[in-house]
Amino acid sequence: MIKIIGAGLAGCEAAYYLGRRGVSVELVEMKPVKFSPAHNSASFAELVCSNSLKSDDIWGNACGLLKEEMRRLGSLVVEAADKTRVPAGGALAVDRIKFSAYITKKIKSCKNIEVVCREETVLPEAGIVATGPLTEGGLYEDIERKLGGVLHFYDASAPVVSADSIDFSRTFTGDRYGKGTGDYINCPMTKDEYYAFVTELLSAEKVTLHGFEKREIFEGCMPVEVMASRGKETLRYGTFKPVGLSDGGGRRPFAVLQLRKENAAGTSYGLVGCQTNLKFGEQKRVFGLIPALKNAEYERYGVMHRNTYLQSPDILNAAFAVKSNPALYFAGQITGVEGYVESAASGLLAGIHVWNGLNGRKIQAPQDTCVAGALSRYVAYPNQDFQPMNANYGILRAGFAEVRDKKEKKRLLGERALEEIGRFKNTIAGE
């Protein structure tokens, strides 16, 4: 029996991959016995920071390409996302509750997966550890004691408001540059409204985090108040940028906050890019300065949490196995891959590697000509300044230098990546 600790995105990917191939799996999950500071649902694969799995553009976005690589390898997470998606322009966003429910049902209905609800406090000798970036307590201490190299950073989540509390008379719909199907709700702001918002954002009270230092914030989940502290125009060139948007009269607002559906029914909306560490009362007050959100009711406030990850280049190889103990694997954000899709991809790969090992096949990561392989190698490549990494073209093996057109180059990189995934799939036992 293969033990897998953690029923998040990575753990569920690995467990389902193995379970549906007849491998007996013990999936250990501490919920609902115990919840981390950022989780509140008893379902598996709970999405914490947002409901978006980023771009679904296979040929122009590295994360979109990674999702297609995973589809071709039989990813449960991407299957669930495709089944529970909500309109979000060019992004693959999901109904969080339906997404988690879909994965939970798949896991619990697999006869080869035994779900055990308990908190694991000891690092196993073999199996897959996929406890996520919020790993703490006895297991954290045992990892530190046996492997060392435990690092951390902070990231944050964005608030969610109820649809019936939004003043839609102060909004307009549409996706940036007309891409997608016009699914975003845009909350325009005048020059005076924007500067008043930024002023209050900068002076608002924040939650005090023990031992927190600004340098430990992950850039990809930067709190909106930290972004604003870099200059009053920063948000207008980032999260609140009006470029590519115009209201019904063809006018471009001074600044725009976008809202994205949180569920298929459209009863909840998330504030796009507004991860925050403000106190709850301050979130209501400050975001209430945006005209469309003046009377908004908050279904969930934004929070900041400390994320744990390994100094993986010293600990793991490119197959996500511990160098000093190849029978033990890690998967998910604890390995230093950052993002929902990247986390799930590492779990899928760990499951594949375990499957190949059980069948006497050589365990080898995909080449770095595909995104999954490039992330695998990033985790293992010697790097004293190792930090979490999202899917991006920069980590792919160089190629097509003679092609000057960026769009064409990305298309060629995508074709090469999918060819590599096809080759890698042929190395999997029974495929």
C-alpha positions as CSV (number, residue, x, y, z in Angstrom):
1,M,0.0,0.0,0.0
2,I,1.2,3.5,-0.9
3,K,0.8,6.1,1.8
4,I,0.0,9.7,0.6
5,I,-0.2,12.4,3.2
6,G,-2.5,15.4,2.2
7,A,-5.7,15.5,0.1
8,G,-5.0,18.8,-1.5
9,L,-4.5,19.2,-5.3
10,A,-1.2,17.3,-5.4
11,G,-2.2,14.5,-3.1
12,C,-5.5,13.9,-4.9
13,E,-3.7,13.8,-8.3
14,A,-1.2,11.2,-7.1
15,A,-3.8,9.1,-5.2
16,Y,-6.3,9.0,-8.1
17,Y,-3.6,8.3,-10.7
18,L,-2.4,5.3,-8.6
19,G,-5.8,4.2,-7.3
20,R,-7.5,3.9,-10.7
21,R,-4.6,1.7,-11.9
22,G,-5.2,-0.8,-9.1
23,V,-2.7,0.4,-6.6
24,S,-3.8,0.3,-2.9
25,V,-3.5,3.8,-1.5
26,E,-3.9,5.1,2.0
27,L,-4.7,8.8,1.7
28,V,-4.2,10.5,5.0
29,E,-5.9,13.9,5.5
30,M,-6.2,15.8,8.7
31,K,-9.5,17.6,7.8
32,P,-12.1,17.6,9.4
33,V,-10.2,16.6,12.5
34,K,-8.0,19.7,12.2
35,F,-8.0,22.7,9.8
36,S,-5.1,24.9,8.8
37,P,-5.5,28.7,9.3
38,A,-6.5,29.1,5.6
39,H,-8.9,26.2,5.1
40,N,-12.5,25.9,6.2
41,S,-14.1,23.1,4.0
42,A,-14.0,19.4,4.8
43,S,-13.8,18.7,1.0
44,F,-10.6,17.7,-0.7
45,A,-8.6,19.9,-3.1
46,E,-9.9,23.1,-1.5
47,L,-8.9,26.3,-3.3
48,V,-7.8,29.0,-0.9
49,C,-6.4,32.0,-2.7
50,S,-8.7,32.4,-5.7
51,N,-10.9,30.3,-8.0
52,S,-8.7,30.8,-11.1
53,L,-6.3,28.3,-12.6
54,K,-5.0,31.1,-14.8
55,S,-5.0,31.2,-18.6
56,D,-6.4,28.5,-20.7
57,D,-4.4,29.6,-23.8
58,I,-2.4,26.6,-24.8
59,W,-0.3,28.4,-27.4
60,G,0.3,31.7,-25.7
61,N,0.6,31.1,-22.0
62,A,2.9,28.7,-20.1
63,C,0.3,27.8,-17.5
64,G,-2.3,27.1,-20.2
65,L,0.3,24.8,-21.9
66,L,1.0,23.1,-18.6
67,K,-2.8,22.3,-18.2
68,E,-2.8,20.8,-21.7
69,E,0.2,18.6,-20.8
70,M,-1.7,17.5,-17.7
71,R,-4.8,16.7,-19.7
72,R,-2.8,14.4,-21.9
73,L,-1.4,12.6,-18.9
74,G,-4.9,12.1,-17.3
75,S,-5.0,14.8,-14.7
76,L,-8.0,14.7,-12.3
77,V,-7.5,18.3,-11.3
78,V,-7.8,19.6,-14.9
79,E,-10.7,17.3,-15.6
80,A,-12.5,18.7,-12.5
81,A,-11.7,22.2,-13.6
82,D,-13.0,21.6,-17.1
83,K,-16.2,20.1,-15.6
84,T,-16.9,22.9,-13.1
85,R,-15.6,26.0,-14.9
86,V,-17.3,29.4,-14.7
87,P,-17.1,32.2,-17.3
88,A,-13.8,34.1,-16.9
89,G,-12.7,35.3,-20.3
90,G,-9.5,33.6,-21.3
91,A,-8.9,32.1,-17.8
92,L,-9.9,28.7,-16.5
93,A,-11.9,29.7,-13.3
94,V,-14.0,27.2,-11.4
95,D,-16.9,27.0,-9.0
96,R,-14.9,26.3,-5.9
97,I,-17.5,24.2,-4.1
98,K,-18.3,22.1,-7.2
99,F,-14.6,21.7,-8.0
100,S,-13.7,20.3,-4.6
101,A,-16.9,18.2,-4.5
102,Y,-16.1,16.7,-7.9
103,I,-12.6,15.7,-6.8
104,T,-13.8,14.5,-3.4
105,K,-16.4,12.2,-5.0
106,K,-13.8,10.8,-7.4
107,I,-11.4,10.0,-4.6
108,K,-14.0,8.5,-2.2
109,S,-15.6,6.4,-5.0
110,C,-12.3,4.8,-6.0
111,K,-12.2,1.4,-4.4
112,N,-8.4,1.3,-4.2
113,I,-8.2,4.5,-2.1
114,E,-8.7,4.3,1.7
115,V,-9.2,7.8,3.2
116,V,-7.9,8.1,6.7
117,C,-8.8,11.3,8.7
118,R,-6.0,12.0,11.1
119,E,-3.1,14.4,11.6
120,E,0.2,12.8,10.5
121,T,3.1,13.9,12.7
122,V,5.9,11.6,11.5
123,L,7.7,11.6,8.2
124,P,7.1,8.2,6.6
125,E,9.9,6.1,5.2
126,A,8.1,5.7,1.9
127,G,5.2,7.2,0.1
128,I,4.3,10.8,-1.0
129,V,4.1,13.8,1.3
130,A,1.8,16.4,-0.2
131,T,0.8,18.4,2.9
132,G,1.0,21.7,1.1
133,P,2.6,25.0,2.0
134,L,0.8,25.2,5.4
135,T,2.5,22.2,6.8
136,E,3.0,22.7,10.5
137,G,3.1,20.9,13.9
138,G,4.8,17.5,14.4
139,L,5.2,16.7,10.7
140,Y,6.9,20.1,10.1
141,E,9.3,19.5,12.9
142,D,10.1,15.9,11.8
143,I,10.8,17.2,8.2
144,E,13.1,19.8,9.6
145,R,14.8,17.3,11.9
146,K,15.4,14.6,9.2
147,L,15.8,16.7,6.0
148,G,16.5,20.3,7.1
149,G,16.2,23.1,4.6
150,V,12.7,24.2,5.4
151,L,12.0,27.7,4.1
152,H,9.0,29.9,4.0
153,F,7.3,32.9,2.4
154,Y,4.0,34.7,2.9
155,D,1.1,35.0,0.4
156,A,-2.5,36.2,0.7
157,S,-6.0,35.6,-0.6
158,A,-8.6,38.1,-1.9
159,P,-12.0,38.9,-0.5
160,V,-15.3,37.6,-2.0
161,V,-18.5,39.6,-2.0
162,S,-22.1,38.6,-2.6
163,A,-23.5,39.5,-6.0
164,D,-26.7,41.0,-4.6
165,S,-24.7,43.5,-2.6
166,I,-22.8,44.9,-5.7
167,D,-24.2,48.1,-7.2
168,F,-24.3,47.0,-10.8
169,S,-25.5,50.5,-11.9
170,R,-21.9,51.5,-11.2
171,T,-20.3,48.7,-13.3
172,F,-19.9,47.5,-16.8
173,T,-19.1,44.0,-18.2
174,G,-16.3,43.1,-20.5
175,D,-13.0,41.4,-20.8
176,R,-9.8,43.3,-21.4
177,Y,-9.2,43.9,-25.1
178,G,-12.5,42.2,-25.9
179,K,-11.0,38.8,-25.3
180,G,-13.3,36.1,-23.9
181,T,-17.1,36.4,-23.6
182,G,-17.5,39.5,-21.6
183,D,-17.6,37.8,-18.2
184,Y,-15.8,40.2,-15.9
185,I,-17.7,42.8,-13.9
186,N,-15.7,46.1,-14.1
187,C,-15.9,48.6,-11.3
188,P,-14.7,52.0,-12.7
189,M,-13.1,54.7,-10.6
190,T,-12.5,58.4,-11.4
191,K,-9.2,60.0,-10.7
192,D,-10.4,61.4,-7.3
193,E,-12.0,58.1,-6.3
194,Y,-8.8,56.2,-7.2
195,Y,-6.5,58.4,-5.2
196,A,-8.8,58.5,-2.2
197,F,-8.9,54.7,-2.3
198,V,-5.1,54.4,-2.4
199,T,-4.6,57.0,0.4
200,E,-6.9,55.0,2.7
201,L,-5.5,51.7,1.6
202,L,-2.0,52.8,2.6
203,S,-3.1,54.1,6.0
204,A,-5.4,51.1,6.9
205,E,-4.7,48.8,9.8
206,K,-3.1,45.5,8.9
207,V,-3.1,42.2,10.7
208,T,0.2,41.7,12.7
209,L,1.9,38.5,11.8
210,H,4.5,37.1,14.2
211,G,8.0,37.1,12.7
212,F,6.8,38.6,9.4
213,E,9.3,40.5,7.2
214,K,8.3,42.3,4.0
215,R,11.1,40.5,2.0
216,E,9.3,37.2,2.6
217,I,6.2,38.1,0.6
218,F,5.8,36.0,-2.6
219,E,5.6,38.4,-5.6
220,G,2.8,36.4,-7.3
221,C,0.4,36.9,-4.3
222,M,1.5,40.4,-3.3
223,P,-1.1,42.1,-1.0
224,V,-2.7,45.0,-2.7
225,E,-1.6,47.4,0.0
226,V,2.0,46.3,-0.4
227,M,1.8,47.0,-4.1
228,A,0.2,50.4,-3.5
229,S,3.1,51.3,-1.2
230,R,5.5,51.2,-4.2
231,G,3.8,54.3,-5.5
232,K,0.3,55.7,-6.0
233,E,0.3,54.9,-9.7
234,T,1.4,51.3,-9.2
235,L,-2.1,49.8,-9.0
236,R,-3.2,51.7,-12.0
237,Y,-0.5,50.0,-14.0
238,G,-1.3,46.6,-12.5
239,T,-4.3,45.2,-10.7
240,F,-6.4,48.3,-11.4
241,K,-5.2,49.1,-14.9
242,P,-7.9,50.4,-17.3
243,V,-6.0,49.5,-20.4
244,G,-8.1,47.4,-22.9
245,L,-11.4,48.3,-21.2
246,S,-14.1,50.9,-22.0
247,D,-17.5,51.6,-20.6
248,G,-20.7,51.5,-22.6
249,G,-19.9,55.0,-24.0
250,G,-16.6,54.0,-25.4
251,R,-14.7,55.9,-22.6
252,R,-11.7,54.4,-20.7
253,P,-12.0,54.9,-16.9
254,F,-9.1,56.2,-14.9
255,A,-8.8,53.0,-12.9
256,V,-10.8,49.7,-12.8
257,L,-11.3,46.9,-10.3
258,Q,-12.4,43.7,-11.9
259,L,-14.7,41.1,-10.2
260,R,-14.8,37.5,-11.3
261,K,-17.5,34.9,-10.6
262,E,-16.8,32.5,-7.8
263,N,-19.5,30.0,-8.7
264,A,-21.6,28.9,-11.7
265,A,-24.7,30.5,-10.3
266,G,-23.0,33.9,-10.1
267,T,-24.1,34.6,-6.6
268,S,-20.5,35.4,-5.4
269,Y,-17.7,37.5,-6.9
270,G,-14.0,37.7,-6.0
271,L,-12.0,40.9,-6.1
272,V,-9.4,40.1,-8.8
273,G,-5.8,40.8,-7.7
274,C,-6.9,42.2,-4.3
275,Q,-5.1,39.8,-2.0
276,T,-4.8,41.6,1.3
277,N,-3.6,41.5,4.9
278,L,-5.9,44.3,6.1
279,K,-8.1,43.8,9.2
280,F,-11.5,42.6,8.2
281,G,-13.3,45.9,9.2
282,E,-10.7,47.8,7.2
283,Q,-11.3,45.7,4.1
284,K,-15.0,46.5,4.2
285,R,-14.2,50.2,4.8
286,V,-11.5,50.7,2.2
287,F,-12.9,48.6,-0.6
288,G,-16.2,50.3,0.1
289,L,-14.7,53.5,-1.3
290,I,-15.0,51.9,-4.8
291,P,-18.5,53.1,-5.9
292,A,-19.8,49.7,-7.0
293,L,-18.7,48.1,-3.6
294,K,-20.1,50.8,-1.3
295,N,-22.6,48.5,0.3
296,A,-20.8,45.2,-0.5
297,E,-21.4,42.2,1.9
298,Y,-18.4,40.0,2.4
299,E,-18.8,36.3,2.2
300,R,-15.1,35.8,2.9
301,Y,-12.4,38.3,3.8
302,G,-8.8,38.2,2.5
303,V,-6.2,36.7,4.8
304,M,-2.4,36.3,4.7
305,H,-0.7,33.1,5.7
306,R,2.8,31.7,6.0
307,N,3.8,29.1,3.3
308,T,6.4,26.5,3.9
309,Y,8.6,25.0,1.2
310,L,11.8,22.9,1.0
311,Q,15.2,23.9,-0.1
312,S,14.4,21.3,-2.8
313,P,17.7,21.5,-4.8
314,D,19.5,20.1,-1.7
315,I,16.8,17.5,-0.9
316,L,14.9,16.4,-4.0
317,N,15.8,15.0,-7.4
318,A,13.9,15.9,-10.6
319,A,11.4,13.1,-10.0
320,F,10.4,14.8,-6.7
321,A,12.0,11.9,-4.7
322,V,14.2,12.5,-1.7
323,K,17.9,12.1,-2.7
324,S,18.8,10.2,0.5
325,N,15.7,8.1,0.3
326,P,14.3,7.5,-3.2
327,A,11.2,5.7,-1.8
328,L,9.9,8.9,-0.3
329,Y,8.5,11.6,-2.6
330,F,7.2,15.2,-2.0
331,A,4.6,16.9,-4.1
332,G,2.8,20.2,-4.3
333,Q,3.8,23.7,-3.2
334,I,6.0,22.3,-0.4
335,T,8.5,21.4,-3.2
336,G,8.8,25.0,-4.4
337,V,6.4,24.9,-7.3
338,E,4.0,27.8,-6.9
339,G,0.4,27.9,-8.0
340,Y,-2.6,25.6,-8.2
341,V,-1.8,24.0,-11.6
342,E,1.9,23.7,-10.8
343,S,1.1,22.0,-7.5
344,A,-1.3,19.5,-9.1
345,A,1.3,18.8,-11.9
346,S,3.9,17.8,-9.3
347,G,1.4,15.4,-7.7
348,L,0.5,13.9,-11.0
349,L,4.2,13.4,-11.8
350,A,5.0,11.9,-8.4
351,G,2.1,9.5,-8.9
352,I,3.5,8.5,-12.4
353,H,7.0,8.0,-11.0
354,V,5.7,5.8,-8.2
355,W,3.7,3.8,-10.7
356,N,6.7,3.3,-13.0
357,G,8.8,2.2,-10.0
358,L,6.2,-0.3,-8.9
359,N,6.3,-1.8,-12.4
360,G,10.1,-1.9,-12.7
361,R,10.3,1.0,-15.1
362,K,13.0,3.5,-15.0
363,I,12.0,6.6,-13.1
364,Q,12.9,9.7,-15.1
365,A,11.3,13.2,-15.3
366,P,10.1,14.6,-18.6
367,Q,12.6,16.7,-20.5
368,D,12.7,20.4,-19.9
369,T,11.2,21.0,-23.4
370,C,7.8,20.8,-21.7
371,V,6.6,22.9,-18.8
372,A,6.1,19.9,-16.5
373,G,9.7,18.7,-17.1
374,A,11.1,22.2,-16.7
375,L,9.4,22.6,-13.3
376,S,10.7,19.2,-12.3
377,R,14.2,20.3,-13.1
378,Y,13.9,23.7,-11.6
379,V,13.1,22.1,-8.3
380,A,16.2,19.9,-8.5
381,Y,18.8,22.2,-10.1
382,P,21.4,23.5,-7.7
383,N,20.4,27.0,-6.5
384,Q,21.4,28.6,-3.2
385,D,18.8,31.4,-3.8
386,F,16.0,28.9,-4.5
387,Q,12.5,30.5,-4.5
388,P,9.0,29.2,-5.5
389,M,8.4,29.2,-9.2
390,N,5.3,29.5,-11.4
391,A,5.0,28.0,-14.9
392,N,6.7,30.3,-17.4
393,Y,8.5,30.1,-20.7
394,G,11.8,31.2,-19.1
395,I,12.4,27.8,-17.5
396,L,11.9,25.9,-20.7
397,R,15.0,24.8,-22.6
398,A,16.0,27.4,-25.1
399,G,14.9,27.0,-28.7
400,F,13.7,28.7,-31.9
401,A,16.1,31.7,-31.3
402,E,15.8,32.5,-35.0
403,V,12.1,33.1,-34.7
404,R,11.5,36.8,-34.0
405,D,7.7,36.8,-33.8
406,K,6.8,36.1,-30.1
407,K,3.4,34.6,-30.9
408,E,4.9,32.2,-33.4
409,K,7.8,31.3,-31.0
410,K,5.3,30.4,-28.3
411,R,3.4,28.2,-30.7
412,L,6.5,26.3,-31.6
413,L,7.5,25.9,-28.0
414,G,4.0,24.6,-27.3
415,E,4.2,22.0,-30.2
416,R,7.6,20.9,-28.9
417,A,6.3,20.6,-25.4
418,L,3.3,18.4,-26.4
419,E,5.6,16.2,-28.5
420,E,7.7,15.7,-25.3
421,I,4.6,14.9,-23.3
422,G,3.7,12.3,-25.9
423,R,7.1,10.7,-25.7
424,F,7.0,10.8,-21.8
425,K,3.6,9.2,-21.8
426,N,5.0,6.3,-23.8
427,T,7.5,5.6,-21.0
428,I,4.7,5.1,-18.5
429,A,4.0,1.4,-17.6
430,G,0.8,0.3,-19.2
431,E,0.1,3.4,-21.2
